[in-house]
C-alpha cells in the first residue's frame, strides 16, 4: 500500500515536499494545489500530477491519504480544518498556526474527527540531532541539567525569503525562521514546566523601512524535569547554530551547521598535561565527525536510493517516518504538542517585544 499524497501551496518550500513525496516508495504523489493555477500547472507538469486551484476541488476529486500544507501561516487553520473535515491526515509547515488559540482550535477539531495532524519540524531529524537524542535516551549523559542554544545569522525582518506575507509577522522574516531553533531546543530539553517558567528578552537593533517589533531574542525556561534552558537568537550576524546539552555524567556539543556531535566528559581540575590531551581528543572527535559527514555526502552523490536520501535530507526523513506511521495507524513522529510549545515561546517573544501600555497620570 502506498500513501496517496497531495501538496497544497506551490511556493518556495513546496519543492522539497514535492520531490520528497515523489521519491518516497511509501507515497504516491498525485496532485498539487495553489490559488495561482499557472504556478500549480508548472509544478504538475514537472511531476506528472494533477493541478488544482481550489482545495475543495482537490478534496472532492482525489481520494487522498495525506495532505502537505505549504502555504502562508495565516491560511493554515482554515485549510487544515477543511482537510480534516474530509478525513485527510495533515503535515503542516511550521509554524502550524500564528497563535495558541488557533492551534488549540485545530487540535480539538482534529481530535473530534479522529484525524492525525503533525507539524514539519524537519531539523529534529538532522543527523546531529538524531545522534544527540540517541545518547540522551541511552542515559549516556546521566541526568540532563541544562541546555544552551546559540542561533545566530538568522535573516533580517525585512527579507522576503518566503514571500512578502512574512511582513505581517511582528518579527518579519526573522520571526518566520525562529521555530527551527525553538523546536530543536525543545526536542532535547523537554517542555517547560509551565508558561510561568518562561522569561524572554527582545531587542530591535536594525533600522528598517517597515515597523518590525524585534530582530534579536533570548528565552529562558525550566522544564518539567528541572532542566535549565537558555536560547539566544540573533539576525544579521555571523551564523552559529550550536546546542550544548549539559549532563551529570558528560555533556555534548552539537554544531548544527557542520552536523557534528562532540562529547565532553573531562574534569575541570585536570592537570595541564591532561588538558592538552583532552584538547587533542576533542579535535580528533571533531575531525571524525567531519569525515563521517563527508562520507555521507559522497554516498549521496553515488547512490540515489531512498535510504541514503533520508540520511542526508531531514525533510525526507520526516516524510518517511510519518508515512510509515500513517500506514500502521501509529502515533505521529512529531506531535502537535511540540508545535504548541513552539508557538507559546513565539508568543512570549511577541509579548516581550510589545511596549507596555502606560496609564496617563491624572
Buried (B, 14 or more C-beta within 10 A) or exposed (E): EBBBBBBBBBBEBBBBBBBBBBBBEBBBBBBBBBBEBEBBBBBBEEBEBBBBBEBEEBBEEBEBBBBBBBBBBEBBBEBBBBBBEBEBBBBBBBBBBBBBEBBBBBBEBBEEBEBBBBBBBBBBBBBBBBBBBEBBEEEBBBEBBBBBBBBBBBBBBBBEEBBEBBBEBBBBBBBBBBBBBBBBBBBBBBBBBEEEBBEBBBBBEBEEEEEBBBBBBBBBBBBEEEBBBBBBBBBBEEEBBBBBBBBEEBBBBBBBEBBBBBBBBBEEEEEEEEBEEBEEBBEEBBEEBBEBBEEBEEBBEEEEEBEBBBBBBBBBBBBBBBBBBBBEEEEBBBBBEBBBBBBBBBBBBBEBBEEEEEEEEE
